[in-house]
C-alpha cells in the first residue's frame, strides 16, 4: 500500500514536471511570438508611414509635373508659394524615414533673391540697390518697357511659361522689367509690378535730351532709349554685379529652348575674346529661309533683339564710349566691334510681334511677321558647339564655299539642290540680289545683316544659298573691317 502510494505520488510529480516543462516552453514561445507580433506591428506602422509619406511625395511630384509648365504664367497668385510649402512638407515627411535634418532640407530648397520693386533711378545717380547673390546665376534677364501694357502682358506670359518649365531657372535667370519714362506710364507700371516672379525697375529722366539734327530719323526717343540702356547696364553690372545680362524687349515671345540655348552658350561667350555677344535672333529667320534648328553661326553684324553681354566687356570697354543715341548702330560700327562677332541661330529663339514702337513698324509685315520661332526641343547641354570656335569655323566655311558652285542668276540659285553661291560685286549689286530673293538688304558700316566675312547664308527649298562677295570684293571688305 505504501509502495503504491509512493508510486502514485512519484508519477504525479513526474507528470507535473512534464507539464511545467511543456507549458514553460509554450510560454516562452508565446512570449517570443507576442514580442514578434508587437515588433511586426511597429514595423507595419513604420512601413505604413513611409508609404504614406512617399505616396504624398509621389502625388506632389505628379502635381508639379502637371502644373509647373503653367504655374508661373497663371493669372492667380500665390500658387507657386503653395507648391513650395507642399514640397517642404513632403520632404520633411521623407526626412523622418531617411534621417535627413531640417538644415539639409532648407539648404536643398534654398531660393534665389526674391522679387523686389526698386526705387526709381538714373544713370547719373547712385545705385538703387547693392550687390545681389549671383551664385549659380547664368545671366540676369531684363525686359525693356515703356508704354505698351498690352504688349508687356503678352510678352511676360511667354517669358514666364518658358522660364517656368525648369524650376532651376529661378536661380539661373532672375527676371526684371525696366520701365522708362518721366512721368511713368501708369498702366504699364501697374502691369509690370503685378508679377510676383519679376522684379521692377524704373528709369527716370533728369534732363530732357536734345537731338543733334533736324532730320526726320533723328528722334528724341532714340536718345531716351540709349540713356535707359546705359542705366540698365550700370544697374545690373556695376550695382547688382551680375556676370552676364540678357536684354529683351516687351514685344518678344520666346522659344521653348530659349534659356537652355543661352546657358549652353554662356561659357562659349566667356572663353572667346573674339565674341561681342550671343543673340537669339537671325535677321533672315523668315520661314522660307531657314531649316536647321540646331545650326548656329558667327556674324559680323550685331543682331540685337534678344542678346547676351558679359559684364567685363561693359566695364572695360563699352561703358566709356556709350553713345547718346542709336546705341544698336553704334555696336555695329567696326570701330566699336573691333573685329568681334556675335553668335546667332539659323532659326530664331524669339519672335517679335511688335508692329508699333519707336521705329513705327518699319519692315514688320515683310520681315518680322513671317519669322519662324523655334519649336524643336534641342538638347543644348548635349550639343557639341566646338565648330563655332576659331579657326575651325573659318576653315569649314572656306572649305564649304570652295566646294560650292556659283549660280549666274537668282532663279538658278533658288532651283539648286545643295550648296550654291551667288556672287555680288558692289553694295548696290548685293541690294539688288537681296530684293530679288526677298531678304533684308540693309548694310551697316560695310556689313550686310547676318553676314560673316561678307557672306549671307539662307535656305531656300532644297538649296543652301551663300550670297557671297566676289573674291576681289571680299578681300577689300575684310581689309576694311580689320583696319577699322
Buried (B, 14 or more C-beta within 10 A) or exposed (E): EEEEEEEEEEEEEEEEEEEEEEEEEEEEEEEEEEEEEEEEEEEEEEEEEBEEBBEBBEEBEEBBEEBBBEBBBBEEEEBBEEBEEBBBBBBEBBBEBEEBEEEEBEEEEEEBBEBEEBEBBBBEEEEBBEEBEBEEBBBBBBBBBBBBBEBBBBBBBBBBBBBBBBBEBBBBBBBBBBBBBEEBBEEBBEBBBBBBBBBBBBBBBEEEBEBEEEEEEEBEBBBBBBBBBBBBBBBBBBBBBBBBBBBBBBBBBBBBBBBBBBBBBBEBBEEBEEBBBBBBBBBBBBEBBBBEBEBBBBBBBBBBBBBBBBBEBBBEEBBEEBBBBBBBBBBBBBEBBEEBBBBBBBBBBBBBBBBEBEBEEEEBEEBBEEBBBBEEEBEBEEBEEEEBBEEEBEEEBEEBBEEBEBBEEBEEBBBBEEBBBBBBEEBEBBBBBBEBBBBBBBBBBBBBBBBBBBBBBBBBEEBBBBBBBBEEBBEEBBEEBEEB
